[in-house]
C-alpha cells in the first residue's frame, strides 16, 4: 500500500540528504506546519455539524463563522509551531505584532509568517479556503526577534507553501528546489506526494480579476483586460476566459494546476487599499511558489520578490501566473500606463499625457 507512495516526511528527508550540513530544523518546522494544516482541514471539513460556530441570527452567521474559525486557525498554527525549538518568532496576518515563543520552549533559527485562513469569506458558500505560510532565517538565531527582523524581501525566503481545503486537502511546498504538491490521505493522516515538480504553462487563455474594481484600474490593466475580452476579433486573436474566486489560495492552486494569470492590481486612487494582499503574509510566499514553478509575480512596477517591506501589514498590488502574460502586463505598465486628462481638450487627441 505504501511501497509506491512518498510521504511528506520521506520527501523532506531525501531533500536533506542532498545537503549534509543541514541541521534538520527546517524539516521539523515544515512538519509542524503540516500538522497545523491537518488540524485546520478537519475543522473546516466539519462545517456546522457540531454547531460550535453557529450564530443566533442568519444575517450575521457568516461573519461570526469566518471570525471564529479564523481565530481558531490562528491558534492552531501558534500551538503547533511554538514548542518545537525551530522558531525564534512568528507573525500572523491575524495579529498586529510578532508572537514571542513562550519562555518554556527553546528558540530556533527560523521565523514563520502565515495567513491562517485565506478566503474565509467563502466559508458560508462552501468554496475552497486555505492557509499560506513563509519561512525566513532569523537574523539573530535563538533570540527573540524584533519587528524589523521580519521585514525581509521575498527572495530571502527558505520555504513557502500553502494548504488548500477543498474536495481534497493539499499541501503545496517549495524549499527552493521546485514546487511539489502533497495530498492528504484522511484515513492514514499522511500527506503523500501526488504532484511532483509543478510547472506553470508559459501561455494561457485564462485570467482572474475582480471586475467590480475596474473604475480604479490603471490604464495598463484596463488595456490588458479589454484586449482579453475582445477575443478572437481583438488584437490578441484568441478567446479568453475570466475567473474570480476571491480566495488567493484557490486562485494560486488553479494557476499551478493548469496555467492562467491573476491580477489584484495597484489601485490608481489608493495604492495600498484595504483588501489587497499583504506583502509578507500573502504576496511573498505566493511569488516564491510561482517563481519556482517557472511563472512570474510582479507588483506592476517591479518584482514582488525584490520588494523591500516597510511594515508588517504592508499591502501590495499582485499580478502573477503564466510568464508570457505577466511579461505582457509588465510591458504595458512600463510603456502604456498613462492617464487621460479630465479636460476634453487634453484627451487622447491632445499633446499632453500625465505619467501614472
TACOR-V709982 format. One record per residue. PHI is phi in degrees with one decimal (* if undefined). OMEGA is omega in whole degrees, 0 to 359 (* if undefined). Layout:
phi=PHI omega=OMEGA
phi=PHI omega=OMEGA
//
This chain:
phi=* omega=183
phi=-104.0 omega=189
phi=-58.4 omega=185
phi=-104.5 omega=183
phi=-121.4 omega=180
phi=-104.7 omega=178
phi=-81.7 omega=176
phi=-59.1 omega=179
phi=-60.6 omega=179
phi=-61.5 omega=180
phi=-60.5 omega=182
phi=-67.4 omega=177
phi=-63.5 omega=178
phi=-62.9 omega=178
phi=-63.6 omega=181
phi=-66.4 omega=181
phi=-62.6 omega=177
phi=-77.6 omega=180
phi=-131.8 omega=187
phi=-58.5 omega=181
phi=-84.3 omega=181
phi=-68.4 omega=184
phi=-84.4 omega=185
phi=93.7 omega=180
phi=-62.4 omega=181
phi=-62.8 omega=177
phi=-58.0 omega=180
phi=-62.0 omega=180
phi=-66.2 omega=179
phi=-60.8 omega=179
phi=-68.5 omega=174
phi=-64.7 omega=177
phi=-62.2 omega=179
phi=-61.2 omega=177
phi=-62.9 omega=177
phi=-60.3 omega=181
phi=-66.5 omega=175
phi=-61.4 omega=181
phi=-66.0 omega=180
phi=-66.3 omega=177
phi=-57.1 omega=181
phi=-65.2 omega=180
phi=-66.7 omega=179
phi=-61.9 omega=184
phi=-65.5 omega=181
phi=-70.0 omega=180
phi=55.7 omega=180
phi=-101.3 omega=185
phi=-62.4 omega=178
phi=-92.5 omega=178
phi=75.4 omega=186
phi=-69.0 omega=185
phi=-108.3 omega=181
phi=-68.7 omega=175
phi=-105.7 omega=182
phi=-79.7 omega=180
phi=-123.5 omega=183
phi=-65.2 omega=183
phi=-64.8 omega=184
phi=-102.6 omega=187
phi=-58.1 omega=182
phi=-63.0 omega=181
phi=-64.3 omega=179
phi=-64.7 omega=181
phi=-62.4 omega=180
phi=-61.1 omega=182
phi=-64.9 omega=183
phi=-67.3 omega=181
phi=-69.9 omega=176
phi=-62.7 omega=178
phi=-65.2 omega=179
phi=-66.0 omega=178
phi=-61.7 omega=178
phi=-62.9 omega=180
phi=-63.4 omega=179
phi=-62.0 omega=178
phi=-61.0 omega=182
phi=-61.0 omega=184
phi=-70.3 omega=181
phi=-73.6 omega=190
phi=-110.7 omega=188
phi=-80.7 omega=192
phi=-92.7 omega=194
phi=-77.3 omega=180
phi=82.1 omega=181
phi=-94.8 omega=190
phi=-113.1 omega=168
phi=-90.8 omega=180
phi=-179.1 omega=180
phi=-138.7 omega=170
phi=-140.1 omega=183
phi=-116.7 omega=174
phi=-59.9 omega=182
phi=-87.5 omega=184
phi=-125.8 omega=182
phi=-84.6 omega=184
phi=-139.9 omega=181
phi=-60.7 omega=177
phi=-94.9 omega=178
phi=-82.7 omega=177
phi=-65.8 omega=179
phi=-54.4 omega=189
phi=-59.8 omega=184
phi=-76.3 omega=182
phi=-109.3 omega=178
phi=-70.0 omega=176
phi=-94.6 omega=179
phi=-118.3 omega=188
phi=-106.8 omega=185
phi=-123.2 omega=173
phi=-118.0 omega=179
phi=-114.5 omega=176
phi=-118.0 omega=185
phi=-150.6 omega=170
phi=-112.5 omega=190
phi=-69.1 omega=182
phi=-148.5 omega=177
phi=-79.0 omega=178
phi=76.9 omega=184
phi=-59.3 omega=179
phi=-66.0 omega=179
phi=-84.7 omega=185
phi=-59.2 omega=186
phi=-71.1 omega=178
phi=-114.7 omega=172
phi=59.8 omega=175
phi=-102.9 omega=186
phi=-55.9 omega=173
phi=-123.0 omega=182
phi=-165.6 omega=175
phi=-126.5 omega=180
phi=-125.9 omega=179
phi=-144.6 omega=180
phi=-142.3 omega=179
phi=-120.2 omega=179
phi=-120.8 omega=171
phi=-80.5 omega=176
phi=-72.4 omega=180
phi=-72.8 omega=175
phi=-126.5 omega=184
phi=-53.4 omega=176
phi=71.9 omega=175
phi=-114.1 omega=175
phi=-64.0 omega=184
phi=-79.3 omega=170
phi=-89.8 omega=178
phi=-55.4 omega=182
phi=-62.0 omega=182
phi=-65.4 omega=180
phi=-83.4 omega=186
phi=-85.6 omega=180
phi=-112.0 omega=177
phi=-63.7 omega=187
phi=-60.0 omega=180
phi=-67.4 omega=178
phi=-82.4 omega=182
phi=-64.8 omega=175
phi=-102.1 omega=178
phi=-160.7 omega=173
phi=-149.8 omega=179
phi=-174.3 omega=174
phi=-149.5 omega=170
phi=-113.5 omega=176
phi=-116.8 omega=182
phi=-105.4 omega=181
phi=-127.4 omega=175
phi=-54.0 omega=168
phi=-125.9 omega=174
phi=-92.1 omega=179
phi=-124.6 omega=173
phi=-115.4 omega=180
phi=-113.1 omega=191
phi=-136.6 omega=166
phi=-131.9 omega=172
phi=-115.3 omega=179
phi=90.3 omega=179
phi=-128.7 omega=183
phi=99.9 omega=183
phi=-118.7 omega=185
phi=-135.0 omega=182
phi=-109.7 omega=181
phi=-122.5 omega=181
phi=-105.4 omega=182
phi=-78.1 omega=170
phi=-85.2 omega=187
phi=-67.9 omega=180
phi=-78.4 omega=181
phi=-83.9 omega=182
phi=70.2 omega=182
phi=-120.7 omega=169
phi=-86.8 omega=178
phi=-113.3 omega=179
phi=-66.3 omega=181
phi=-122.8 omega=183
phi=-134.7 omega=180
phi=-74.8 omega=171
phi=48.2 omega=180
phi=-68.0 omega=178
phi=-133.1 omega=176
phi=-86.4 omega=178
phi=-56.5 omega=185
phi=-68.3 omega=179
phi=-120.8 omega=185
phi=-159.2 omega=173
phi=-122.7 omega=179
phi=-126.4 omega=172
phi=-139.9 omega=181
phi=-123.7 omega=179
phi=-157.7 omega=177
phi=-86.5 omega=185
phi=-66.7 omega=180
phi=-66.4 omega=179
phi=-97.5 omega=187
phi=-59.7 omega=181
phi=-66.9 omega=181
phi=-101.2 omega=184
phi=-68.5 omega=172
phi=-75.2 omega=183
phi=-54.7 omega=181
phi=-61.4 omega=180
phi=-70.7 omega=178
phi=-59.6 omega=180
phi=-61.1 omega=182
phi=-61.6 omega=182
phi=-64.7 omega=179
phi=-61.2 omega=178
phi=-64.7 omega=178
phi=-65.5 omega=182
phi=-69.9 omega=179
phi=-69.5 omega=174
phi=65.2 omega=185
phi=-61.4 omega=181
phi=-82.5 omega=181
phi=-94.3 omega=184
phi=-65.9 omega=180
phi=-81.8 omega=177
phi=69.2 omega=177
phi=-156.3 omega=180
phi=-85.0 omega=176
phi=-114.2 omega=174
phi=-111.9 omega=180
phi=-103.9 omega=180
phi=-125.9 omega=170
phi=-164.0 omega=183
phi=-107.2 omega=184
phi=66.0 omega=173
phi=-142.0 omega=184
phi=-61.4 omega=179
phi=-62.0 omega=182
phi=-64.7 omega=178
phi=-64.5 omega=180
phi=-61.7 omega=183
phi=-64.8 omega=179
phi=-61.7 omega=181
phi=-66.9 omega=177
phi=-63.7 omega=185
phi=-77.6 omega=186
phi=-142.5 omega=178
phi=91.5 omega=182
phi=135.5 omega=176
phi=-137.2 omega=181
phi=-114.4 omega=179
phi=-129.7 omega=165
phi=-122.4 omega=195
phi=-75.4 omega=173
phi=-56.8 omega=181
phi=-84.9 omega=182
phi=-61.2 omega=183
phi=-93.6 omega=181
phi=-146.0 omega=188
phi=-55.1 omega=178
phi=-121.2 omega=182
phi=-64.1 omega=174
phi=-61.2 omega=180
phi=107.4 omega=176
phi=-72.8 omega=181
phi=-59.7 omega=173
phi=-81.4 omega=185
phi=-61.1 omega=186
phi=-72.5 omega=189
phi=-84.5 omega=187
phi=-119.8 omega=189
phi=-66.5 omega=182
phi=-62.6 omega=179
phi=-63.3 omega=178
phi=-63.2 omega=181
phi=-64.2 omega=179
phi=-64.8 omega=178
phi=-61.7 omega=182
phi=-62.5 omega=179
phi=-61.8 omega=180
phi=-70.5 omega=178
phi=-96.9 omega=176
phi=70.5 omega=173
phi=-104.4 omega=178
phi=-132.3 omega=177
phi=-142.0 omega=185
phi=-135.2 omega=172
phi=-87.2 omega=192
phi=107.3 omega=179
phi=-124.8 omega=180
phi=161.5 omega=181
phi=-71.3 omega=173
phi=-59.3 omega=187
phi=-66.7 omega=180
phi=-97.6 omega=181
phi=-74.0 omega=178
phi=-85.0 omega=180
phi=-67.1 omega=179
phi=-108.9 omega=180
phi=-155.4 omega=182
phi=-66.4 omega=183
phi=-101.4 omega=182
phi=-57.3 omega=179
phi=-106.1 omega=186
phi=-151.3 omega=165
phi=-65.9 omega=183
phi=-141.2 omega=177
phi=-131.4 omega=183
phi=-152.0 omega=175
phi=137.6 omega=184
phi=-57.9 omega=189
phi=-57.3 omega=183
phi=-59.9 omega=183
phi=-71.3 omega=180
phi=-65.6 omega=178
phi=-65.3 omega=176
phi=-63.5 omega=179
phi=-61.7 omega=178
phi=-62.8 omega=178
phi=-63.2 omega=180
phi=-62.7 omega=177
phi=-64.8 omega=183
phi=-78.8 omega=190
phi=-106.0 omega=190
phi=-131.1 omega=185
phi=-90.1 omega=181
phi=-110.1 omega=176
phi=-98.9 omega=174
phi=-78.4 omega=176
phi=-70.2 omega=182
phi=-69.5 omega=183
phi=-70.3 omega=182
phi=-56.7 omega=182
phi=-59.6 omega=184
phi=-113.7 omega=175
phi=-80.3 omega=183
phi=-60.1 omega=182
phi=-84.9 omega=183
phi=-81.7 omega=182
phi=-95.8 omega=188
phi=-116.0 omega=172
phi=-132.4 omega=181
phi=-103.2 omega=179
phi=-70.4 omega=180
phi=-69.3 omega=*
//
